[in-house]
Amino acid sequence: MSRLNNKLSGTDNVNDYAISATQLTRNFSNLTAVSALDLQVEKQTIYGFLGPNGSGKTTAIRLLTGLLKPSSGEVNILGCNLPKEAQNLRMKIGYMTQKFSLYDDLTVKENLQFVSKIYGLTPNEQKARLSELLSVHQLTQQSNQFADSMSGGQKQRLALAASVIHKPKLLFLDEPTSAVDPQNRREFWEQLFDLCDQGTTILVSTHYMDEAERCHKLAILENGIKRADDTPQNLMDNMAAQIVEIGAKDLRHIKDQLIQLPQVVSAAQLGTHLRVLVNKAEDDPVALLQQQPCLHTSDKLALVRPSLEDVFVSCTNQKITDDSSTTSQGGIG
C-alpha cells in the first residue's frame, strides 16, 4: 500500500512516467477527436479512460501506441518520442483491442504460437511462455479448441494472454470487457492487478463505473476533451456538486420539477429513491429542495456520498433522462 501511495503522491521526474503527453490533438477533417490532451501516467499503475462511445478514448489510445499520428502535440511513451520512434516502441507495449482480433480458425495454442513468433520468442521461450500463460489465464483445457467456438470470457482471456506474451512494460486495453459478464469482468481485473504488481503499467478505457473505480487514477473524457483527471476517491471528494437522495411517491413527477431548477445539475431515479445533484455553491441543498412545491413534509431527504457516476455527470453536465441510468454494473454509452 505504501508503494502505491508514493506513486500517487505526484512527481515532476519524467522518468517516473510511462506515458507523458502534452497538448495532444488529433483532427479528422472538421472533427477534433482528441483536443489538447495533457496526460501523465506513472509507472506500475492502472490508469483509466472513462467516457461514453465517441468520447475519444480509442483515438487517444491509438495516438499513444503510435498507430495514429497526432495533428499537434508531443508524446513520450517509455522514453520513445512519437511518432518518430514508434517502431522502437512496438516491442515494449501490448495492445488489446475492443474487438477480438485473433484468428477464429486457429486453436488457442496456435494463436499464441503465432503471436509469439511475431515477437521473436525462441522455441524454448515460446514453450515456457505458452505453458505459463495457458495456466495463468485458465486456458489449458481449451488449448486445442478453435477460437470461434469459445465463449466471450474465454476469448477475452486469450486476447489478454496474447497481448502480454512478450512481457510488455506497458499494456493498452481498449474497452476489454464490453462483451463479457460481471463475473468474468471481476476475474479479468484480478489478472490486471497481478500484472501491475509484476511491474506492468496499464492504460484501460471503459464505460463501466465499477471498473473505473478500480483504477489508481483516471481521466474523464467527453467529446475528445479531458474533463477531469485524478484518483477516483479525489474525484468524488472534490466534485462540483452535492448529492441529495429523496424517498417519496411519484418520483417521476418530482424529478421533472426539480430538474427545472437552475441549482440542480441532474436527477436520476435509482429504484425507490431519486438522486439529485445540486450545485456545490448552494449552502443547504436539502433545504432548497424541501421548499419545492412538488415535495411534502413527509418525504425523506438526505445528503449522501457521491459516486463516480455523479462525478461523471457533474464534469460533463449531462442530464440523465431515464430510469436505466448508470449503476455500478452499467455503462454510460
VOZA-802825 format. One record per residue (C-alpha): z, y, x; chain; residue in three letters. Coordinates in pm, whole numbers, plus 50000, padded with zeros to 5 digits. Example, Ala and Ser with C-alpha at 12.3 -4.5 7.8 and 13.67 -1.06 7.14 Angstrom:
BEGIN
<site z="50780" y="49550" x="51230" c="A" r="Ala"/>
<site z="50714" y="49894" x="51367" c="A" r="Ser"/>
END
This chain:
BEGIN
<site z="50000" y="50000" x="50000" c="A" r="Met"/>
<site z="50082" y="50241" x="50284" c="A" r="Ser"/>
<site z="49733" y="50185" x="50430" c="A" r="Arg"/>
<site z="49573" y="50286" x="50102" c="A" r="Leu"/>
<site z="49798" y="50592" x="50067" c="A" r="Asn"/>
<site z="49698" y="50703" x="50414" c="A" r="Asn"/>
<site z="49333" y="50665" x="50326" c="A" r="Lys"/>
<site z="49368" y="50866" x="50008" c="A" r="Leu"/>
<site z="49565" y="51147" x="50173" c="A" r="Ser"/>
<site z="49246" y="51316" x="50294" c="A" r="Gly"/>
<site z="49095" y="51379" x="50637" c="A" r="Thr"/>
<site z="48837" y="51602" x="50798" c="A" r="Asp"/>
<site z="48726" y="51343" x="51056" c="A" r="Asn"/>
<site z="48367" y="51247" x="50972" c="A" r="Val"/>
<site z="48417" y="50912" x="51147" c="A" r="Asn"/>
<site z="48660" y="50812" x="50872" c="A" r="Asp"/>
<site z="48383" y="50831" x="50612" c="A" r="Tyr"/>
<site z="48140" y="50552" x="50534" c="A" r="Ala"/>
<site z="47939" y="50795" x="50318" c="A" r="Ile"/>
<site z="47903" y="51168" x="50365" c="A" r="Ser"/>
<site z="47655" y="51370" x="50160" c="A" r="Ala"/>
<site z="47612" y="51746" x="50133" c="A" r="Thr"/>
<site z="47416" y="51920" x="49857" c="A" r="Gln"/>
<site z="47216" y="51603" x="49795" c="A" r="Leu"/>
<site z="46940" y="51672" x="49543" c="A" r="Thr"/>
<site z="46651" y="51472" x="49405" c="A" r="Arg"/>
<site z="46384" y="51614" x="49175" c="A" r="Asn"/>
<site z="46121" y="51424" x="48979" c="A" r="Phe"/>
<site z="45865" y="51688" x="48877" c="A" r="Ser"/>
<site z="46062" y="51916" x="48643" c="A" r="Asn"/>
<site z="46360" y="51679" x="48617" c="A" r="Leu"/>
<site z="46658" y="51709" x="48851" c="A" r="Thr"/>
<site z="46807" y="51358" x="48859" c="A" r="Ala"/>
<site z="47076" y="51441" x="49117" c="A" r="Val"/>
<site z="47186" y="51801" x="49168" c="A" r="Ser"/>
<site z="47368" y="51934" x="49478" c="A" r="Ala"/>
<site z="47589" y="51626" x="49515" c="A" r="Leu"/>
<site z="47872" y="51658" x="49768" c="A" r="Asp"/>
<site z="48029" y="51322" x="49840" c="A" r="Leu"/>
<site z="48269" y="51171" x="50091" c="A" r="Gln"/>
<site z="48370" y="50807" x="50069" c="A" r="Val"/>
<site z="48639" y="50685" x="50307" c="A" r="Glu"/>
<site z="48604" y="50353" x="50482" c="A" r="Lys"/>
<site z="48755" y="50038" x="50330" c="A" r="Gln"/>
<site z="48795" y="50187" x="49983" c="A" r="Thr"/>
<site z="48628" y="50124" x="49647" c="A" r="Ile"/>
<site z="48461" y="50439" x="49518" c="A" r="Tyr"/>
<site z="48320" y="50460" x="49166" c="A" r="Gly"/>
<site z="48041" y="50647" x="48993" c="A" r="Phe"/>
<site z="48137" y="50683" x="48626" c="A" r="Leu"/>
<site z="47884" y="50810" x="48376" c="A" r="Gly"/>
<site z="47654" y="50722" x="48086" c="A" r="Pro"/>
<site z="47298" y="50597" x="48123" c="A" r="Asn"/>
<site z="47080" y="50874" x="48261" c="A" r="Gly"/>
<site z="47365" y="51049" x="48443" c="A" r="Ser"/>
<site z="47209" y="50996" x="48787" c="A" r="Gly"/>
<site z="47417" y="50701" x="48910" c="A" r="Lys"/>
<site z="47126" y="50475" x="49006" c="A" r="Thr"/>
<site z="46925" y="50760" x="49161" c="A" r="Thr"/>
<site z="47226" y="50861" x="49371" c="A" r="Ala"/>
<site z="47269" y="50504" x="49495" c="A" r="Ile"/>
<site z="46902" y="50480" x="49585" c="A" r="Arg"/>
<site z="46933" y="50804" x="49781" c="A" r="Leu"/>
<site z="47241" y="50676" x="49964" c="A" r="Leu"/>
<site z="47073" y="50347" x="50056" c="A" r="Thr"/>
<site z="46762" y="50517" x="50190" c="A" r="Gly"/>
<site z="46535" y="50379" x="49918" c="A" r="Leu"/>
<site z="46460" y="50732" x="49796" c="A" r="Leu"/>
<site z="46404" y="51046" x="50000" c="A" r="Lys"/>
<site z="46610" y="51347" x="49890" c="A" r="Pro"/>
<site z="46438" y="51666" x="49781" c="A" r="Ser"/>
<site z="46707" y="51850" x="49977" c="A" r="Ser"/>
<site z="47050" y="51798" x="50126" c="A" r="Gly"/>
<site z="47198" y="51591" x="50406" c="A" r="Glu"/>
<site z="47316" y="51229" x="50403" c="A" r="Val"/>
<site z="47505" y="51033" x="50668" c="A" r="Asn"/>
<site z="47577" y="50664" x="50599" c="A" r="Ile"/>
<site z="47779" y="50470" x="50857" c="A" r="Leu"/>
<site z="47668" y="50713" x="51126" c="A" r="Gly"/>
<site z="47299" y="50698" x="51027" c="A" r="Cys"/>
<site z="47127" y="51018" x="50913" c="A" r="Asn"/>
<site z="46896" y="50959" x="50619" c="A" r="Leu"/>
<site z="46609" y="50933" x="50563" c="A" r="Pro"/>
<site z="46528" y="50942" x="50938" c="A" r="Lys"/>
<site z="46742" y="50642" x="51030" c="A" r="Glu"/>
<site z="46705" y="50444" x="50708" c="A" r="Ala"/>
<site z="46561" y="50143" x="50890" c="A" r="Gln"/>
<site z="46863" y="50122" x="51121" c="A" r="Asn"/>
<site z="47090" y="50117" x="50816" c="A" r="Leu"/>
<site z="46938" y="49813" x="50645" c="A" r="Arg"/>
<site z="47144" y="49554" x="50834" c="A" r="Met"/>
<site z="47471" y="49741" x="50776" c="A" r="Lys"/>
<site z="47462" y="49763" x="50397" c="A" r="Ile"/>
<site z="47435" y="49534" x="50096" c="A" r="Gly"/>
<site z="47286" y="49632" x="49760" c="A" r="Tyr"/>
<site z="47334" y="49453" x="49429" c="A" r="Met"/>
<site z="47103" y="49592" x="49163" c="A" r="Thr"/>
<site z="47186" y="49619" x="48793" c="A" r="Gln"/>
<site z="46916" y="49367" x="48701" c="A" r="Lys"/>
<site z="46931" y="49019" x="48852" c="A" r="Phe"/>
<site z="46676" y="49039" x="49134" c="A" r="Ser"/>
<site z="46683" y="48694" x="49292" c="A" r="Leu"/>
<site z="46432" y="48416" x="49220" c="A" r="Tyr"/>
<site z="46474" y="48232" x="48891" c="A" r="Asp"/>
<site z="46259" y="47939" x="49012" c="A" r="Asp"/>
<site z="46478" y="47875" x="49318" c="A" r="Leu"/>
<site z="46813" y="47699" x="49320" c="A" r="Thr"/>
<site z="47136" y="47876" x="49412" c="A" r="Val"/>
<site z="47125" y="47730" x="49762" c="A" r="Lys"/>
<site z="46755" y="47810" x="49808" c="A" r="Glu"/>
<site z="46810" y="48171" x="49705" c="A" r="Asn"/>
<site z="47093" y="48210" x="49956" c="A" r="Leu"/>
<site z="46890" y="48039" x="50229" c="A" r="Gln"/>
<site z="46601" y="48276" x="50166" c="A" r="Phe"/>
<site z="46821" y="48586" x="50183" c="A" r="Val"/>
<site z="46997" y="48460" x="50496" c="A" r="Ser"/>
<site z="46662" y="48425" x="50673" c="A" r="Lys"/>
<site z="46571" y="48781" x="50579" c="A" r="Ile"/>
<site z="46887" y="48900" x="50753" c="A" r="Tyr"/>
<site z="46818" y="48686" x="51059" c="A" r="Gly"/>
<site z="47103" y="48438" x="51040" c="A" r="Leu"/>
<site z="47064" y="48144" x="51279" c="A" r="Thr"/>
<site z="47060" y="47791" x="51131" c="A" r="Pro"/>
<site z="47423" y="47735" x="51233" c="A" r="Asn"/>
<site z="47530" y="48074" x="51097" c="A" r="Glu"/>
<site z="47339" y="48006" x="50777" c="A" r="Gln"/>
<site z="47501" y="47667" x="50721" c="A" r="Lys"/>
<site z="47853" y="47800" x="50775" c="A" r="Ala"/>
<site z="47798" y="48116" x="50571" c="A" r="Arg"/>
<site z="47642" y="47936" x="50274" c="A" r="Leu"/>
<site z="47925" y="47686" x="50261" c="A" r="Ser"/>
<site z="48177" y="47971" x="50268" c="A" r="Glu"/>
<site z="48003" y="48178" x="50001" c="A" r="Leu"/>
<site z="47946" y="47885" x="49765" c="A" r="Leu"/>
<site z="48318" y="47812" x="49781" c="A" r="Ser"/>
<site z="48441" y="48173" x="49754" c="A" r="Val"/>
<site z="48213" y="48254" x="49459" c="A" r="His"/>
<site z="48274" y="47922" x="49282" c="A" r="Gln"/>
<site z="47912" y="47810" x="49303" c="A" r="Leu"/>
<site z="47948" y="47481" x="49490" c="A" r="Thr"/>
<site z="47880" y="47269" x="49183" c="A" r="Gln"/>
<site z="47579" y="47488" x="49093" c="A" r="Gln"/>
<site z="47426" y="47485" x="49443" c="A" r="Ser"/>
<site z="47124" y="47278" x="49328" c="A" r="Asn"/>
<site z="47090" y="47449" x="48989" c="A" r="Gln"/>
<site z="46791" y="47675" x="48925" c="A" r="Phe"/>
<site z="46888" y="48038" x="48884" c="A" r="Ala"/>
<site z="46712" y="48081" x="48550" c="A" r="Asp"/>
<site z="46939" y="47822" x="48387" c="A" r="Ser"/>
<site z="47262" y="47992" x="48494" c="A" r="Met"/>
<site z="47495" y="48197" x="48275" c="A" r="Ser"/>
<site z="47533" y="48571" x="48317" c="A" r="Gly"/>
<site z="47860" y="48532" x="48505" c="A" r="Gly"/>
<site z="47715" y="48270" x="48741" c="A" r="Gln"/>
<site z="47412" y="48489" x="48815" c="A" r="Lys"/>
<site z="47646" y="48776" x="48886" c="A" r="Gln"/>
<site z="47842" y="48570" x="49140" c="A" r="Arg"/>
<site z="47519" y="48452" x="49302" c="A" r="Leu"/>
<site z="47388" y="48808" x="49330" c="A" r="Ala"/>
<site z="47713" y="48923" x="49491" c="A" r="Leu"/>
<site z="47707" y="48632" x="49735" c="A" r="Ala"/>
<site z="47351" y="48720" x="49834" c="A" r="Ala"/>
<site z="47435" y="49088" x="49884" c="A" r="Ser"/>
<site z="47720" y="49011" x="50126" c="A" r="Val"/>
<site z="47564" y="48717" x="50310" c="A" r="Ile"/>
<site z="47519" y="48928" x="50626" c="A" r="His"/>
<site z="47874" y="49070" x="50605" c="A" r="Lys"/>
<site z="47774" y="49433" x="50543" c="A" r="Pro"/>
<site z="48012" y="49715" x="50627" c="A" r="Lys"/>
<site z="47910" y="49899" x="50310" c="A" r="Leu"/>
<site z="47826" y="49746" x="49972" c="A" r="Leu"/>
<site z="47645" y="49926" x="49687" c="A" r="Phe"/>
<site z="47680" y="49782" x="49336" c="A" r="Leu"/>
<site z="47476" y="49933" x="49053" c="A" r="Asp"/>
<site z="47647" y="49851" x="48719" c="A" r="Glu"/>
<site z="47701" y="49492" x="48838" c="A" r="Pro"/>
<site z="47897" y="49374" x="48532" c="A" r="Thr"/>
<site z="47686" y="49513" x="48249" c="A" r="Ser"/>
<site z="47575" y="49167" x="48132" c="A" r="Ala"/>
<site z="47897" y="48967" x="48160" c="A" r="Val"/>
<site z="48209" y="48917" x="47952" c="A" r="Asp"/>
<site z="48551" y="49077" x="48022" c="A" r="Pro"/>
<site z="48696" y="48766" x="48188" c="A" r="Gln"/>
<site z="48405" y="48744" x="48433" c="A" r="Asn"/>
<site z="48433" y="49116" x="48498" c="A" r="Arg"/>
<site z="48801" y="49078" x="48582" c="A" r="Arg"/>
<site z="48730" y="48791" x="48825" c="A" r="Glu"/>
<site z="48442" y="48986" x="48978" c="A" r="Phe"/>
<site z="48672" y="49277" x="49054" c="A" r="Trp"/>
<site z="48924" y="49047" x="49222" c="A" r="Glu"/>
<site z="48643" y="48948" x="49459" c="A" r="Gln"/>
<site z="48567" y="49315" x="49526" c="A" r="Leu"/>
<site z="48928" y="49383" x="49623" c="A" r="Phe"/>
<site z="48916" y="49084" x="49858" c="A" r="Asp"/>
<site z="48604" y="49225" x="50023" c="A" r="Leu"/>
<site z="48768" y="49565" x="50054" c="A" r="Cys"/>
<site z="49078" y="49413" x="50217" c="A" r="Asp"/>
<site z="48847" y="49241" x="50466" c="A" r="Gln"/>
<site z="48704" y="49578" x="50572" c="A" r="Gly"/>
<site z="48409" y="49640" x="50340" c="A" r="Thr"/>
<site z="48359" y="49981" x="50181" c="A" r="Thr"/>
<site z="48225" y="49957" x="49826" c="A" r="Ile"/>
<site z="48048" y="50208" x="49604" c="A" r="Leu"/>
<site z="48013" y="50084" x="49247" c="A" r="Val"/>
<site z="47857" y="50251" x="48945" c="A" r="Ser"/>
<site z="47988" y="50169" x="48600" c="A" r="Thr"/>
<site z="48015" y="50291" x="48243" c="A" r="His"/>
<site z="48326" y="50085" x="48173" c="A" r="Tyr"/>
<site z="48652" y="50279" x="48171" c="A" r="Met"/>
<site z="48870" y="49985" x="48274" c="A" r="Asp"/>
<site z="48651" y="49932" x="48581" c="A" r="Glu"/>
<site z="48661" y="50299" x="48675" c="A" r="Ala"/>
<site z="49042" y="50287" x="48669" c="A" r="Glu"/>
<site z="49033" y="50009" x="48929" c="A" r="Arg"/>
<site z="48858" y="50231" x="49185" c="A" r="Cys"/>
<site z="49055" y="50402" x="49460" c="A" r="His"/>
<site z="48854" y="50718" x="49393" c="A" r="Lys"/>
<site z="48570" y="50802" x="49157" c="A" r="Leu"/>
<site z="48324" y="51072" x="49058" c="A" r="Ala"/>
<site z="48228" y="51152" x="48701" c="A" r="Ile"/>
<site z="47855" y="51222" x="48673" c="A" r="Leu"/>
<site z="47669" y="51391" x="48390" c="A" r="Glu"/>
<site z="47301" y="51488" x="48396" c="A" r="Asn"/>
<site z="47293" y="51447" x="48773" c="A" r="Gly"/>
<site z="47590" y="51678" x="48829" c="A" r="Ile"/>
<site z="47929" y="51571" x="48966" c="A" r="Lys"/>
<site z="48185" y="51698" x="48715" c="A" r="Arg"/>
<site z="48498" y="51560" x="48885" c="A" r="Ala"/>
<site z="48600" y="51367" x="49196" c="A" r="Asp"/>
<site z="48948" y="51227" x="49271" c="A" r="Asp"/>
<site z="49173" y="50926" x="49224" c="A" r="Thr"/>
<site z="49186" y="50804" x="48861" c="A" r="Pro"/>
<site z="49553" y="50899" x="48836" c="A" r="Gln"/>
<site z="49497" y="51252" x="48969" c="A" r="Asn"/>
<site z="49206" y="51300" x="48732" c="A" r="Leu"/>
<site z="49429" y="51206" x="48439" c="A" r="Met"/>
<site z="49721" y="51418" x="48563" c="A" r="Asp"/>
<site z="49506" y="51727" x="48617" c="A" r="Asn"/>
<site z="49266" y="51713" x="48324" c="A" r="Met"/>
<site z="49192" y="52034" x="48138" c="A" r="Ala"/>
<site z="49317" y="51913" x="47801" c="A" r="Ala"/>
<site z="49630" y="51784" x="47629" c="A" r="Gln"/>
<site z="49630" y="51475" x="47408" c="A" r="Ile"/>
<site z="49785" y="51470" x="47063" c="A" r="Val"/>
<site z="49796" y="51143" x="46871" c="A" r="Glu"/>
<site z="49807" y="51165" x="46492" c="A" r="Ile"/>
<site z="49921" y="50898" x="46248" c="A" r="Gly"/>
<site z="49813" y="50986" x="45895" c="A" r="Ala"/>
<site z="49600" y="50888" x="45597" c="A" r="Lys"/>
<site z="49236" y="50991" x="45560" c="A" r="Asp"/>
<site z="49182" y="51028" x="45935" c="A" r="Leu"/>
<site z="48808" y="51082" x="45888" c="A" r="Arg"/>
<site z="48871" y="51396" x="45685" c="A" r="His"/>
<site z="49135" y="51520" x="45929" c="A" r="Ile"/>
<site z="48902" y="51465" x="46221" c="A" r="Lys"/>
<site z="48618" y="51656" x="46055" c="A" r="Asp"/>
<site z="48851" y="51950" x="46001" c="A" r="Gln"/>
<site z="49019" y="51954" x="46342" c="A" r="Leu"/>
<site z="48702" y="51943" x="46549" c="A" r="Ile"/>
<site z="48607" y="52276" x="46395" c="A" r="Gln"/>
<site z="48896" y="52444" x="46578" c="A" r="Leu"/>
<site z="48793" y="52627" x="46897" c="A" r="Pro"/>
<site z="49102" y="52491" x="47076" c="A" r="Gln"/>
<site z="49001" y="52128" x="47009" c="A" r="Val"/>
<site z="48773" y="51967" x="47267" c="A" r="Val"/>
<site z="48717" y="51645" x="47076" c="A" r="Ser"/>
<site z="48875" y="51395" x="46838" c="A" r="Ala"/>
<site z="48830" y="51019" x="46817" c="A" r="Ala"/>
<site z="48975" y="50762" x="46580" c="A" r="Gln"/>
<site z="49136" y="50465" x="46755" c="A" r="Leu"/>
<site z="49250" y="50214" x="46495" c="A" r="Gly"/>
<site z="49511" y="50375" x="46269" c="A" r="Thr"/>
<site z="49551" y="50686" x="46486" c="A" r="His"/>
<site z="49348" y="50993" x="46566" c="A" r="Leu"/>
<site z="49336" y="51101" x="46930" c="A" r="Arg"/>
<site z="49281" y="51477" x="46964" c="A" r="Val"/>
<site z="49203" y="51663" x="47287" c="A" r="Leu"/>
<site z="49339" y="52018" x="47280" c="A" r="Val"/>
<site z="49264" y="52285" x="47539" c="A" r="Asn"/>
<site z="49528" y="52289" x="47813" c="A" r="Lys"/>
<site z="49575" y="52665" x="47771" c="A" r="Ala"/>
<site z="49737" y="52601" x="47432" c="A" r="Glu"/>
<site z="50117" y="52630" x="47473" c="A" r="Asp"/>
<site z="50216" y="52398" x="47187" c="A" r="Asp"/>
<site z="49924" y="52175" x="47079" c="A" r="Pro"/>
<site z="50139" y="51975" x="46836" c="A" r="Val"/>
<site z="50249" y="52289" x="46652" c="A" r="Ala"/>
<site z="49891" y="52415" x="46647" c="A" r="Leu"/>
<site z="49770" y="52102" x="46468" c="A" r="Leu"/>
<site z="50068" y="52077" x="46234" c="A" r="Gln"/>
<site z="49979" y="52420" x="46096" c="A" r="Gln"/>
<site z="49637" y="52300" x="45979" c="A" r="Gln"/>
<site z="49591" y="52253" x="45601" c="A" r="Pro"/>
<site z="49445" y="51904" x="45645" c="A" r="Cys"/>
<site z="49778" y="51773" x="45776" c="A" r="Leu"/>
<site z="50101" y="51712" x="45585" c="A" r="His"/>
<site z="50464" y="51732" x="45690" c="A" r="Thr"/>
<site z="50491" y="51352" x="45661" c="A" r="Ser"/>
<site z="50212" y="51297" x="45913" c="A" r="Asp"/>
<site z="50321" y="51188" x="46260" c="A" r="Lys"/>
<site z="50204" y="51389" x="46563" c="A" r="Leu"/>
<site z="50299" y="51324" x="46925" c="A" r="Ala"/>
<site z="50191" y="51442" x="47269" c="A" r="Leu"/>
<site z="50074" y="51134" x="47466" c="A" r="Val"/>
<site z="49950" y="51045" x="47813" c="A" r="Arg"/>
<site z="49578" y="51096" x="47883" c="A" r="Pro"/>
<site z="49339" y="50811" x="47952" c="A" r="Ser"/>
<site z="49034" y="50806" x="48176" c="A" r="Leu"/>
<site z="48816" y="50835" x="47867" c="A" r="Glu"/>
<site z="48999" y="51156" x="47783" c="A" r="Asp"/>
<site z="48919" y="51282" x="48133" c="A" r="Val"/>
<site z="48553" y="51200" x="48085" c="A" r="Phe"/>
<site z="48535" y="51381" x="47752" c="A" r="Val"/>
<site z="48723" y="51678" x="47894" c="A" r="Ser"/>
<site z="48497" y="51701" x="48201" c="A" r="Cys"/>
<site z="48171" y="51669" x="48010" c="A" r="Thr"/>
<site z="48291" y="51837" x="47688" c="A" r="Asn"/>
<site z="48125" y="51562" x="47484" c="A" r="Gln"/>
<site z="48217" y="51515" x="47118" c="A" r="Lys"/>
<site z="48291" y="51157" x="47014" c="A" r="Ile"/>
<site z="48144" y="51118" x="46668" c="A" r="Thr"/>
<site z="48209" y="50761" x="46560" c="A" r="Asp"/>
<site z="48485" y="50504" x="46538" c="A" r="Asp"/>
<site z="48334" y="50290" x="46812" c="A" r="Ser"/>
<site z="48438" y="50532" x="47086" c="A" r="Ser"/>
<site z="48505" y="50403" x="47434" c="A" r="Thr"/>
<site z="48810" y="50188" x="47492" c="A" r="Thr"/>
<site z="48936" y="50000" x="47795" c="A" r="Ser"/>
<site z="48681" y="49728" x="47717" c="A" r="Gln"/>
<site z="48394" y="49953" x="47609" c="A" r="Gly"/>
<site z="48116" y="50158" x="47760" c="A" r="Gly"/>
<site z="48018" y="50518" x="47725" c="A" r="Ile"/>
<site z="47647" y="50464" x="47706" c="A" r="Gly"/>
END
